[in-house]
Amino acid sequence: MRRLLLALVGGAVLSLAFPGYGLWWAAPPAIAILALVTVGVRGRAGFGLGLSFGLAFFVPTLSWSGIYLGVVPWAGLAVCQALYVGLLGWGSAVLQRRGVRPLVVALAWVTQEALRDRTPYGGFPWVRVAFSQADSPFGQVAALGGAPAVTFLVALAGGFLAYAVHAAYRLATTTPPEPHRGTQVVRGSAAALAAALVGLVVPVPTEGPSARVMAVQGNVPRAGLDFNAERRQVLDNHVSVTISGVERERAAGAPTPDLVVWPENASDIDPTRNPDAAAVIQQAVEAAEAPILLGGLAEEPAPYVSNVSFLYEPGAGLVGRYAKQHPVPFAEYIPNRSFWRIISTQVDLLGTDMWAGPGPVVFRVPAASGGEVVAGPSICFEVAYDELVRANVDLGANLLVVQTNNATFGFTNESVQQLAISRIRAIEHGRSVVHVSTVGVSALILPDGTLLQPTSLFTPAALAADLPLRTERTLAGWVGAWPEYCAVFGMLALLAGSALSRRQRKELTS
């Protein structure tokens, strides 16, 4: 019972590390707790402890998923995600029969997140440990190996902390005394501190030619699933805020923006099928004297819809588009609809499934400085997928754009959790990021993760700044997913070795 209670406490502590609370330093102790409670237990017990930890973590951290849809999707999502932490607990128990093994702890966390990021239905890479560390020294390590490297280092620090605590417990309770435990306490504590400080020596340069970028948060008539119930109101809001924002900039003597970015669903009707929508968008483009990259739904290909980023230019109209590649299961499309309808008829609240776009796209627009803005868009949850953001950089993006609509999550922590992901992406790829939401929190982000002009929720705002356009690749950009693959391979190798060792012992004793 004591181990179970500690596991529940550990999961709750980990939730405090994420935005909304923002206690990033809570992550290593939380991970240490799970490492400690899985020492010396059977694999089945380890799974139960990991599952309990996961529930205590995901239930509060993902509470935004039920704000308008109710308990069923919230509970289902939390349980599904917690099962992966159950597997982590099982693996930790199998490999920690006699004591804490910090490397096992780190590899287990990266492996758990790798599985959770990909399964089922393409995975759900939200609230990864790395995404709690945008304000910490750990976060800088994203420039070396991406989000998996950050998770690895945080978990390694937690593993060494658990190692030190376990040694201290044995030192205090073992008779006769074991003097070497004191040395283990010192070594474990020093290693945990060293892991926490590694990021301080990682260079994250921010210099580069710049472009003037404006992000427009137009707001919506109301929060909730019916945010777009009033035809064209969301679009008109963004047109109005853009024009007033540009006029304010001109009055202040600021240069004309090279690019204006509107969020996902900024056009609440399809501008390719509604001439009035296209007309007011072009009105805003001409007023800004700059291209506008905006989000909207396209009623194609029939019978589906697509979540699209449209690029409109002065004097030219619509010149480019990008369709979201990774629609969110159960939110933007229903996989295996006939099966899930047996469990809940709520699946039919989503009447039309969203089509997955064919691949990444970058938008190229000239900059007044003489260079070129190469904008790589990610729509909403896509920013959480390593490979989708990386693909934009591979295509030459020198500016990352995250267009999102948080109106369906109200005044919850979902928006700030997503903003933290964008900050890690900025560090990971050494790119400026335009993170723009219909309702907030929107911000402009420098390549080192620094926030510029973060907005409040459900208020109209126009943000403008000169953002560095870096083209140099970070080490994380060069190595891609290989650090994660190596961690998963290492964990599987340790599990295979453990299974082989147990089999050999059984053969010797039989």
TAKA-V170078 format. One line per field, one symbol per residue. ss: DSSP state (2 for helix, 1 for strand, 0 for the rest). burial: I if it has 16 or more other C-alpha atoms within 10 Angstrom, else O. Layout:
ss->???
burial->???
This chain:
ss->022222222222222000000000022222222222200000222222222222222222202222000022222222222222222222222220000002222222222222220000000000002222000022222222222222222222222222222222222220000002222222222222222222222000000001111111100000000000000022222222222222222220000000111100001000000022222222222222001111111100000011111111100011111110000010001000222222202222200001000000011111000001111111122222022222222200001111110022200002222222222222222001111110000011100000110000000011111111000000222220022222222222222222222222222220
burial->OOIIOIIIIIIIIIIIIIIOOIIIIIIIIIIIIIIIIIIIIIIIIIIIIIIIIIIIIIIOIIIIIIIOOOOOIIIOIIIIIIIIIIIIIIIIIIIIOOIIIIIIIIIIIIIIIIIIIOOOOOIIIIIIIIIIIIIIIIIIIIIIIIIIIIIIIIIIIIIIIIIIIIIIOIIOOOOOOOOOIIOIIOIIIIIIOOIIOOIOOIOIOIOOIIIIIIIIIIIIIIIIOOIIOOOIIIIIIIIOIIIIIIIOIOOOOOOIIIIIIIIIIIIIIIIOOOOOIIOIIIIIIIIIIIIIIIIIIIIOOOOOIIIIIIIIIIOOIIOOIIIIIIIIIIOIIIOOOOOOOOOOOOIOOOOOIIIIIOOIIIIIIOIOOOOIIIIIIIIIIIIIIIOIIIIIIOOIIIIIIIIIIIIIIIIIIIIIIIIIIIIIIIIIIIIIIIIIIIIIIIIIIIIIIIIIOIIOIIOIIIIIIIIIIIIOIIIIIOOIIOIIOOIIOIIIOIIOOOOOOOOOOOOOOO
